[in-house]
Amino acid sequence: MAENSQSIYDTPTIPAEKESFTLDIPENADFVRITASSAHLREQSNTKSSILQTLNHGDLLIKLKSVKGWVKVQALDSGEIGYVFGGLLK
């Protein structure tokens, strides 16, 4: 057997668990959903900004504010705050 190959007897790699967090949702929070097949949560409100997370169709987000066609949101699954293009949300 080659030096780098795995056998069926090797111990499988277990993926790391997501870090837990607490998310405080205000009573009057506005929610939006991703309507595209996927969308990028970005650090700033432009397409050249770093991607913080890839979001999937139907993901629910807390809407924080609107900024020139972009929406500042907080992802419920990660707590990450960033911007999504408004045309990808409903």
Biopython code that builds the backbone (N, CA, C, O; Angstrom):
import numpy as np
from Bio.PDB.StructureBuilder import StructureBuilder

atoms = [
    (1, "MET", "N", (0.848, -1.176, 0.000)),
    (1, "MET", "CA", (0.000, 0.000, 0.000)),
    (1, "MET", "C", (0.890, 1.234, 0.000)),
    (1, "MET", "O", (1.911, 1.261, 0.687)),
    (2, "ALA", "N", (0.515, 2.249, -0.759)),
    (2, "ALA", "CA", (1.299, 3.481, -0.835)),
    (2, "ALA", "C", (1.328, 4.169, 0.527)),
    (2, "ALA", "O", (0.429, 4.001, 1.352)),
    (3, "GLU", "N", (2.388, 4.949, 0.737)),
    (3, "GLU", "CA", (2.600, 5.599, 2.030)),
    (3, "GLU", "C", (1.467, 6.543, 2.429)),
    (3, "GLU", "O", (1.129, 6.589, 3.612)),
    (4, "ASN", "N", (0.864, 7.297, 1.512)),
    (4, "ASN", "CA", (-0.173, 8.283, 1.828)),
    (4, "ASN", "C", (-1.595, 7.764, 1.674)),
    (4, "ASN", "O", (-2.539, 8.504, 1.951)),
    (5, "SER", "N", (-1.783, 6.531, 1.246)),
    (5, "SER", "CA", (-3.145, 6.047, 1.040)),
    (5, "SER", "C", (-3.745, 5.559, 2.355)),
    (5, "SER", "O", (-3.019, 5.168, 3.269)),
    (6, "GLN", "N", (-5.062, 5.584, 2.444)),
    (6, "GLN", "CA", (-5.757, 5.130, 3.641)),
    (6, "GLN", "C", (-6.339, 3.753, 3.396)),
    (6, "GLN", "O", (-6.743, 3.426, 2.280)),
    (7, "SER", "N", (-6.380, 2.961, 4.429)),
    (7, "SER", "CA", (-7.032, 1.663, 4.320)),
    (7, "SER", "C", (-8.414, 1.767, 4.948)),
    (7, "SER", "O", (-8.736, 2.769, 5.586)),
    (8, "ILE", "N", (-9.221, 0.742, 4.770)),
    (8, "ILE", "CA", (-10.558, 0.756, 5.352)),
    (8, "ILE", "C", (-10.500, 0.639, 6.863)),
    (8, "ILE", "O", (-11.515, 0.819, 7.536)),
    (9, "TYR", "N", (-9.332, 0.339, 7.405)),
    (9, "TYR", "CA", (-9.175, 0.191, 8.845)),
    (9, "TYR", "C", (-8.709, 1.478, 9.538)),
    (9, "TYR", "O", (-8.636, 1.528, 10.766)),
    (10, "ASP", "N", (-8.395, 2.509, 8.759)),
    (10, "ASP", "CA", (-7.967, 3.792, 9.343)),
    (10, "ASP", "C", (-9.125, 4.445, 10.079)),
    (10, "ASP", "O", (-10.283, 4.276, 9.698)),
    (11, "THR", "N", (-8.817, 5.182, 11.120)),
    (11, "THR", "CA", (-9.824, 5.914, 11.879)),
    (11, "THR", "C", (-10.306, 7.092, 11.044)),
    (11, "THR", "O", (-9.489, 7.883, 10.573)),
    (12, "PRO", "N", (-11.622, 7.226, 10.849)),
    (12, "PRO", "CA", (-12.129, 8.345, 10.049)),
    (12, "PRO", "C", (-11.916, 9.676, 10.780)),
    (12, "PRO", "O", (-11.858, 9.728, 12.008)),
    (13, "THR", "N", (-11.803, 10.741, 9.993)),
    (13, "THR", "CA", (-11.676, 12.073, 10.556)),
    (13, "THR", "C", (-13.062, 12.574, 10.928)),
    (13, "THR", "O", (-13.987, 12.515, 10.118)),
    (14, "ILE", "N", (-13.204, 13.056, 12.126)),
    (14, "ILE", "CA", (-14.484, 13.586, 12.595)),
    (14, "ILE", "C", (-14.454, 15.098, 12.443)),
    (14, "ILE", "O", (-13.546, 15.747, 12.961)),
    (15, "PRO", "N", (-15.435, 15.679, 11.738)),
    (15, "PRO", "CA", (-15.437, 17.133, 11.557)),
    (15, "PRO", "C", (-15.584, 17.848, 12.903)),
    (15, "PRO", "O", (-16.251, 17.364, 13.817)),
    (16, "ALA", "N", (-14.944, 19.008, 12.994)),
    (16, "ALA", "CA", (-15.035, 19.810, 14.221)),
    (16, "ALA", "C", (-16.460, 20.321, 14.401)),
    (16, "ALA", "O", (-17.142, 20.649, 13.430)),
    (17, "GLU", "N", (-16.895, 20.384, 15.646)),
    (17, "GLU", "CA", (-18.226, 20.915, 15.928)),
    (17, "GLU", "C", (-18.207, 22.427, 15.822)),
    (17, "GLU", "O", (-17.187, 23.066, 16.082)),
    (18, "LYS", "N", (-19.354, 23.001, 15.435)),
    (18, "LYS", "CA", (-19.464, 24.456, 15.370)),
    (18, "LYS", "C", (-19.398, 25.019, 16.779)),
    (18, "LYS", "O", (-19.907, 24.432, 17.734)),
    (19, "GLU", "N", (-18.763, 26.164, 16.876)),
    (19, "GLU", "CA", (-18.694, 26.838, 18.165)),
    (19, "GLU", "C", (-20.087, 27.337, 18.529)),
    (19, "GLU", "O", (-20.775, 27.921, 17.691)),
    (20, "SER", "N", (-20.506, 27.114, 19.763)),
    (20, "SER", "CA", (-21.839, 27.556, 20.155)),
    (20, "SER", "C", (-21.820, 29.045, 20.485)),
    (20, "SER", "O", (-20.782, 29.600, 20.844)),
    (21, "PHE", "N", (-22.975, 29.676, 20.358)),
    (21, "PHE", "CA", (-23.108, 31.102, 20.635)),
    (21, "PHE", "C", (-24.529, 31.377, 21.066)),
    (21, "PHE", "O", (-25.427, 30.560, 20.858)),
    (22, "THR", "N", (-24.723, 32.533, 21.666)),
    (22, "THR", "CA", (-26.054, 32.965, 22.061)),
    (22, "THR", "C", (-26.422, 34.164, 21.205)),
    (22, "THR", "O", (-25.615, 35.072, 21.004)),
    (23, "LEU", "N", (-27.633, 34.157, 20.710)),
    (23, "LEU", "CA", (-28.102, 35.233, 19.851)),
    (23, "LEU", "C", (-29.302, 35.893, 20.510)),
    (23, "LEU", "O", (-30.332, 35.254, 20.724)),
    (24, "ASP", "N", (-29.164, 37.169, 20.830)),
    (24, "ASP", "CA", (-30.280, 37.921, 21.410)),
    (24, "ASP", "C", (-31.087, 38.542, 20.283)),
    (24, "ASP", "O", (-30.590, 39.410, 19.565)),
    (25, "ILE", "N", (-32.329, 38.102, 20.124)),
    (25, "ILE", "CA", (-33.191, 38.613, 19.063)),
    (25, "ILE", "C", (-34.164, 39.611, 19.683)),
    (25, "ILE", "O", (-34.969, 39.245, 20.540)),
    (26, "PRO", "N", (-34.092, 40.883, 19.248)),
    (26, "PRO", "CA", (-35.012, 41.891, 19.782)),
    (26, "PRO", "C", (-36.458, 41.537, 19.467)),
    (26, "PRO", "O", (-36.733, 40.920, 18.438)),
    (27, "GLU", "N", (-37.390, 41.924, 20.346)),
    (27, "GLU", "CA", (-38.819, 41.645, 20.139)),
    (27, "GLU", "C", (-39.333, 42.187, 18.824)),
    (27, "GLU", "O", (-40.167, 41.557, 18.173)),
    (28, "ASN", "N", (-38.844, 43.352, 18.426)),
    (28, "ASN", "CA", (-39.334, 44.006, 17.209)),
    (28, "ASN", "C", (-38.435, 43.734, 15.993)),
    (28, "ASN", "O", (-38.422, 44.521, 15.047)),
    (29, "ALA", "N", (-37.693, 42.635, 16.015)),
    (29, "ALA", "CA", (-36.758, 42.317, 14.931)),
    (29, "ALA", "C", (-37.497, 42.087, 13.613)),
    (29, "ALA", "O", (-38.578, 41.498, 13.586)),
    (30, "ASP", "N", (-36.897, 42.560, 12.529)),
    (30, "ASP", "CA", (-37.379, 42.286, 11.174)),
    (30, "ASP", "C", (-36.551, 41.135, 10.623)),
    (30, "ASP", "O", (-35.338, 41.078, 10.829)),
    (31, "PHE", "N", (-37.216, 40.213, 9.917)),
    (31, "PHE", "CA", (-36.521, 39.065, 9.351)),
    (31, "PHE", "C", (-36.628, 39.094, 7.831)),
    (31, "PHE", "O", (-37.615, 39.576, 7.275)),
    (32, "VAL", "N", (-35.604, 38.574, 7.173)),
    (32, "VAL", "CA", (-35.598, 38.415, 5.714)),
    (32, "VAL", "C", (-35.089, 37.009, 5.407)),
    (32, "VAL", "O", (-34.415, 36.383, 6.225)),
    (33, "ARG", "N", (-35.429, 36.522, 4.194)),
    (33, "ARG", "CA", (-34.984, 35.195, 3.740)),
    (33, "ARG", "C", (-34.208, 35.329, 2.447)),
    (33, "ARG", "O", (-34.453, 36.232, 1.647)),
    (34, "ILE", "N", (-33.270, 34.419, 2.255)),
    (34, "ILE", "CA", (-32.531, 34.332, 0.997)),
    (34, "ILE", "C", (-33.465, 33.732, -0.052)),
    (34, "ILE", "O", (-34.008, 32.646, 0.152)),
    (35, "THR", "N", (-33.657, 34.431, -1.175)),
    (35, "THR", "CA", (-34.524, 33.943, -2.247)),
    (35, "THR", "C", (-33.737, 33.323, -3.403)),
    (35, "THR", "O", (-34.302, 32.587, -4.211)),
    (36, "ALA", "N", (-32.447, 33.613, -3.484)),
    (36, "ALA", "CA", (-31.593, 33.033, -4.525)),
    (36, "ALA", "C", (-31.159, 31.632, -4.075)),
    (36, "ALA", "O", (-31.365, 31.262, -2.920)),
    (37, "SER", "N", (-30.563, 30.860, -4.980)),
    (37, "SER", "CA", (-30.088, 29.528, -4.605)),
    (37, "SER", "C", (-28.986, 29.612, -3.553)),
    (37, "SER", "O", (-28.837, 28.714, -2.724)),
    (38, "SER", "N", (-28.219, 30.692, -3.594)),
    (38, "SER", "CA", (-27.226, 30.967, -2.555)),
    (38, "SER", "C", (-26.877, 32.445, -2.609)),
    (38, "SER", "O", (-27.169, 33.123, -3.594)),
    (39, "ALA", "N", (-26.256, 32.941, -1.553)),
    (39, "ALA", "CA", (-25.857, 34.340, -1.481)),
    (39, "ALA", "C", (-24.648, 34.443, -0.565)),
    (39, "ALA", "O", (-24.447, 33.609, 0.318)),
    (40, "HIS", "N", (-23.848, 35.476, -0.787)),
    (40, "HIS", "CA", (-22.684, 35.698, 0.064)),
    (40, "HIS", "C", (-22.988, 36.750, 1.116)),
    (40, "HIS", "O", (-23.533, 37.811, 0.813)),
    (41, "LEU", "N", (-22.636, 36.446, 2.336)),
    (41, "LEU", "CA", (-22.663, 37.417, 3.426)),
    (41, "LEU", "C", (-21.294, 38.079, 3.385)),
    (41, "LEU", "O", (-20.269, 37.418, 3.555)),
    (42, "ARG", "N", (-21.283, 39.396, 3.156)),
    (42, "ARG", "CA", (-20.019, 40.107, 2.958)),
    (42, "ARG", "C", (-19.699, 41.046, 4.111)),
    (42, "ARG", "O", (-20.583, 41.491, 4.842)),
    (43, "GLU", "N", (-18.424, 41.332, 4.252)),
    (43, "GLU", "CA", (-17.942, 42.206, 5.313)),
    (43, "GLU", "C", (-18.435, 43.639, 5.129)),
    (43, "GLU", "O", (-18.790, 44.303, 6.103)),
    (44, "GLN", "N", (-18.458, 44.115, 3.895)),
    (44, "GLN", "CA", (-18.923, 45.469, 3.565)),
    (44, "GLN", "C", (-19.990, 45.378, 2.470)),
    (44, "GLN", "O", (-20.205, 44.312, 1.893)),
    (45, "SER", "N", (-20.644, 46.479, 2.194)),
    (45, "SER", "CA", (-21.749, 46.497, 1.222)),
    (45, "SER", "C", (-21.260, 46.712, -0.210)),
    (45, "SER", "O", (-21.647, 47.676, -0.870)),
    (46, "ASN", "N", (-20.397, 45.796, -0.685)),
    (46, "ASN", "CA", (-19.954, 45.826, -2.081)),
    (46, "ASN", "C", (-19.432, 44.435, -2.464)),
    (46, "ASN", "O", (-19.088, 43.631, -1.598)),
    (47, "THR", "N", (-19.379, 44.170, -3.757)),
    (47, "THR", "CA", (-19.010, 42.832, -4.235)),
    (47, "THR", "C", (-17.513, 42.548, -4.143)),
    (47, "THR", "O", (-17.095, 41.405, -4.324)),
    (48, "LYS", "N", (-16.705, 43.560, -3.868)),
    (48, "LYS", "CA", (-15.262, 43.346, -3.718)),
    (48, "LYS", "C", (-14.881, 43.023, -2.280)),
    (48, "LYS", "O", (-13.733, 42.683, -1.997)),
    (49, "SER", "N", (-15.838, 43.131, -1.383)),
    (49, "SER", "CA", (-15.607, 42.883, 0.037)),
    (49, "SER", "C", (-15.442, 41.390, 0.318)),
    (49, "SER", "O", (-15.941, 40.548, -0.428)),
    (50, "SER", "N", (-14.751, 41.083, 1.380)),
    (50, "SER", "CA", (-14.520, 39.686, 1.782)),
    (50, "SER", "C", (-15.832, 38.965, 2.071)),
    (50, "SER", "O", (-16.768, 39.544, 2.624)),
    (51, "ILE", "N", (-15.881, 37.692, 1.687)),
    (51, "ILE", "CA", (-17.047, 36.846, 1.958)),
    (51, "ILE", "C", (-16.874, 36.241, 3.352)),
    (51, "ILE", "O", (-15.878, 35.576, 3.636)),
    (52, "LEU", "N", (-17.855, 36.484, 4.205)),
    (52, "LEU", "CA", (-17.821, 35.953, 5.568)),
    (52, "LEU", "C", (-18.452, 34.571, 5.659)),
    (52, "LEU", "O", (-18.025, 33.724, 6.444)),
    (53, "GLN", "N", (-19.491, 34.360, 4.828)),
    (53, "GLN", "CA", (-20.247, 33.107, 4.899)),
    (53, "GLN", "C", (-21.067, 32.970, 3.624)),
    (53, "GLN", "O", (-21.509, 33.971, 3.060)),
    (54, "THR", "N", (-21.271, 31.745, 3.171)),
    (54, "THR", "CA", (-22.184, 31.488, 2.062)),
    (54, "THR", "C", (-23.518, 31.062, 2.658)),
    (54, "THR", "O", (-23.586, 30.146, 3.478)),
    (55, "LEU", "N", (-24.570, 31.739, 2.233)),
    (55, "LEU", "CA", (-25.921, 31.476, 2.727)),
    (55, "LEU", "C", (-26.694, 30.686, 1.677)),
    (55, "LEU", "O", (-26.402, 30.788, 0.486)),
    (56, "ASN", "N", (-27.663, 29.914, 2.103)),
    (56, "ASN", "CA", (-28.438, 29.068, 1.196)),
    (56, "ASN", "C", (-29.871, 29.561, 1.052)),
    (56, "ASN", "O", (-30.380, 30.306, 1.890)),
    (57, "HIS", "N", (-30.508, 29.125, -0.033)),
    (57, "HIS", "CA", (-31.908, 29.461, -0.288)),
    (57, "HIS", "C", (-32.754, 29.144, 0.941)),
    (57, "HIS", "O", (-32.684, 28.045, 1.491)),
    (58, "GLY", "N", (-33.552, 30.121, 1.364)),
    (58, "GLY", "CA", (-34.446, 29.919, 2.489)),
    (58, "GLY", "C", (-33.864, 30.273, 3.842)),
    (58, "GLY", "O", (-34.595, 30.319, 4.832)),
    (59, "ASP", "N", (-32.554, 30.528, 3.910)),
    (59, "ASP", "CA", (-31.959, 30.897, 5.203)),
    (59, "ASP", "C", (-32.629, 32.154, 5.742)),
    (59, "ASP", "O", (-32.863, 33.110, 5.003)),
    (60, "LEU", "N", (-32.933, 32.145, 7.027)),
    (60, "LEU", "CA", (-33.584, 33.262, 7.700)),
    (60, "LEU", "C", (-32.522, 34.110, 8.385)),
    (60, "LEU", "O", (-31.629, 33.592, 9.055)),
    (61, "LEU", "N", (-32.636, 35.431, 8.204)),
    (61, "LEU", "CA", (-31.666, 36.388, 8.740)),
    (61, "LEU", "C", (-32.398, 37.495, 9.474)),
    (61, "LEU", "O", (-33.555, 37.789, 9.175)),
    (62, "ILE", "N", (-31.722, 38.109, 10.435)),
    (62, "ILE", "CA", (-32.260, 39.296, 11.100)),
    (62, "ILE", "C", (-31.822, 40.512, 10.291)),
    (62, "ILE", "O", (-30.633, 40.699, 10.034)),
    (63, "LYS", "N", (-32.784, 41.334, 9.893)),
    (63, "LYS", "CA", (-32.475, 42.555, 9.147)),
    (63, "LYS", "C", (-32.115, 43.647, 10.142)),
    (63, "LYS", "O", (-32.898, 43.967, 11.036)),
    (64, "LEU", "N", (-30.915, 44.221, 9.979)),
    (64, "LEU", "CA", (-30.454, 45.264, 10.884)),
    (64, "LEU", "C", (-30.655, 46.655, 10.306)),
    (64, "LEU", "O", (-31.086, 47.563, 11.017)),
    (65, "LYS", "N", (-30.343, 46.837, 9.006)),
    (65, "LYS", "CA", (-30.590, 48.117, 8.326)),
    (65, "LYS", "C", (-30.335, 47.951, 6.838)),
    (65, "LYS", "O", (-29.701, 46.987, 6.410)),
    (66, "SER", "N", (-30.837, 48.904, 6.048)),
    (66, "SER", "CA", (-30.612, 48.921, 4.602)),
    (66, "SER", "C", (-29.579, 49.991, 4.270)),
    (66, "SER", "O", (-29.582, 51.079, 4.845)),
    (67, "VAL", "N", (-28.686, 49.656, 3.321)),
    (67, "VAL", "CA", (-27.616, 50.572, 2.937)),
    (67, "VAL", "C", (-27.436, 50.536, 1.421)),
    (67, "VAL", "O", (-26.778, 49.633, 0.905)),
    (68, "LYS", "N", (-28.007, 51.497, 0.699)),
    (68, "LYS", "CA", (-27.811, 51.652, -0.746)),
    (68, "LYS", "C", (-27.948, 50.345, -1.533)),
    (68, "LYS", "O", (-27.027, 49.954, -2.250)),
    (69, "GLY", "N", (-29.075, 49.682, -1.404)),
    (69, "GLY", "CA", (-29.331, 48.451, -2.154)),
    (69, "GLY", "C", (-28.846, 47.185, -1.457)),
    (69, "GLY", "O", (-29.144, 46.076, -1.901)),
    (70, "TRP", "N", (-28.117, 47.345, -0.389)),
    (70, "TRP", "CA", (-27.633, 46.219, 0.399)),
    (70, "TRP", "C", (-28.362, 46.206, 1.726)),
    (70, "TRP", "O", (-28.895, 47.229, 2.157)),
    (71, "VAL", "N", (-28.389, 45.051, 2.377)),
    (71, "VAL", "CA", (-29.045, 44.943, 3.679)),
    (71, "VAL", "C", (-28.035, 44.378, 4.677)),
    (71, "VAL", "O", (-27.423, 43.335, 4.444)),
    (72, "LYS", "N", (-27.875, 45.092, 5.792)),
    (72, "LYS", "CA", (-27.027, 44.593, 6.870)),
    (72, "LYS", "C", (-27.865, 43.602, 7.664)),
    (72, "LYS", "O", (-28.960, 43.928, 8.123)),
    (73, "VAL", "N", (-27.341, 42.382, 7.823)),
    (73, "VAL", "CA", (-28.100, 41.295, 8.449)),
    (73, "VAL", "C", (-27.234, 40.551, 9.460)),
    (73, "VAL", "O", (-26.013, 40.697, 9.506)),
    (74, "GLN", "N", (-27.922, 39.749, 10.267)),
    (74, "GLN", "CA", (-27.234, 38.823, 11.162)),
    (74, "GLN", "C", (-27.763, 37.433, 10.871)),
    (74, "GLN", "O", (-28.972, 37.202, 10.888)),
    (75, "ALA", "N", (-26.848, 36.506, 10.602)),
    (75, "ALA", "CA", (-27.229, 35.124, 10.305)),
    (75, "ALA", "C", (-27.625, 34.412, 11.593)),
    (75, "ALA", "O", (-26.907, 34.471, 12.591)),
    (76, "LEU", "N", (-28.770, 33.741, 11.564)),
    (76, "LEU", "CA", (-29.242, 33.031, 12.749)),
    (76, "LEU", "C", (-28.407, 31.792, 13.058)),
    (76, "LEU", "O", (-28.279, 31.414, 14.223)),
    (77, "ASP", "N", (-27.834, 31.152, 12.035)),
    (77, "ASP", "CA", (-27.090, 29.911, 12.274)),
    (77, "ASP", "C", (-25.681, 30.123, 12.808)),
    (77, "ASP", "O", (-25.109, 29.227, 13.429)),
    (78, "SER", "N", (-25.116, 31.308, 12.568)),
    (78, "SER", "CA", (-23.733, 31.552, 12.992)),
    (78, "SER", "C", (-23.566, 32.782, 13.873)),
    (78, "SER", "O", (-22.562, 32.918, 14.572)),
    (79, "GLY", "N", (-24.556, 33.683, 13.839)),
    (79, "GLY", "CA", (-24.432, 34.941, 14.567)),
    (79, "GLY", "C", (-23.616, 35.984, 13.819)),
    (79, "GLY", "O", (-23.475, 37.115, 14.284)),
    (80, "GLU", "N", (-23.074, 35.607, 12.657)),
    (80, "GLU", "CA", (-22.234, 36.489, 11.852)),
    (80, "GLU", "C", (-23.045, 37.682, 11.343)),
    (80, "GLU", "O", (-24.187, 37.525, 10.911)),
    (81, "ILE", "N", (-22.450, 38.871, 11.396)),
    (81, "ILE", "CA", (-23.094, 40.093, 10.902)),
    (81, "ILE", "C", (-22.356, 40.555, 9.658)),
    (81, "ILE", "O", (-21.127, 40.621, 9.638)),
    (82, "GLY", "N", (-23.127, 40.876, 8.612)),
    (82, "GLY", "CA", (-22.539, 41.342, 7.368)),
    (82, "GLY", "C", (-23.616, 41.867, 6.440)),
    (82, "GLY", "O", (-24.728, 42.175, 6.870)),
    (83, "TYR", "N", (-23.276, 41.965, 5.165)),
    (83, "TYR", "CA", (-24.167, 42.559, 4.159)),
    (83, "TYR", "C", (-24.512, 41.558, 3.071)),
    (83, "TYR", "O", (-23.671, 40.769, 2.640)),
    (84, "VAL", "N", (-25.782, 41.606, 2.628)),
    (84, "VAL", "CA", (-26.266, 40.792, 1.515)),
    (84, "VAL", "C", (-26.947, 41.753, 0.547)),
    (84, "VAL", "O", (-27.647, 42.673, 0.968)),
    (85, "PHE", "N", (-26.738, 41.537, -0.759)),
    (85, "PHE", "CA", (-27.400, 42.380, -1.754)),
    (85, "PHE", "C", (-28.914, 42.218, -1.599)),
    (85, "PHE", "O", (-29.425, 41.099, -1.549)),
    (86, "GLY", "N", (-29.622, 43.342, -1.524)),
    (86, "GLY", "CA", (-31.052, 43.340, -1.258)),
    (86, "GLY", "C", (-31.903, 42.582, -2.256)),
    (86, "GLY", "O", (-32.965, 42.076, -1.894)),
    (87, "GLY", "N", (-31.464, 42.487, -3.511)),
    (87, "GLY", "CA", (-32.198, 41.770, -4.541)),
    (87, "GLY", "C", (-32.251, 40.262, -4.316)),
    (87, "GLY", "O", (-32.990, 39.557, -5.002)),
    (88, "LEU", "N", (-31.480, 39.773, -3.369)),
    (88, "LEU", "CA", (-31.441, 38.331, -3.075)),
    (88, "LEU", "C", (-32.258, 37.976, -1.845)),
    (88, "LEU", "O", (-32.229, 36.843, -1.364)),
    (89, "LEU", "N", (-32.988, 38.967, -1.344)),
    (89, "LEU", "CA", (-33.753, 38.801, -0.082)),
    (89, "LEU", "C", (-35.226, 39.103, -0.281)),
    (89, "LEU", "O", (-35.605, 39.852, -1.181)),
    (90, "LYS", "N", (-36.046, 38.514, 0.566)),
    (90, "LYS", "CA", (-37.473, 38.828, 0.582)),
    (90, "LYS", "C", (-37.915, 38.984, 2.020)),
    (90, "LYS", "O", (-39.088, 39.252, 2.280)),
]
sb = StructureBuilder()
sb.init_structure("model")
sb.init_model(0)
sb.init_chain("A")
sb.init_seg("    ")
for serial, (resi, resn, name, xyz) in enumerate(atoms, 1):
    if name == "N":
        sb.init_residue(resn, " ", resi, " ")
    sb.init_atom(name, np.array(xyz, "f"), 0.0, 1.0, " ", f" {name:<3s}", serial, name[0])
structure = sb.get_structure()
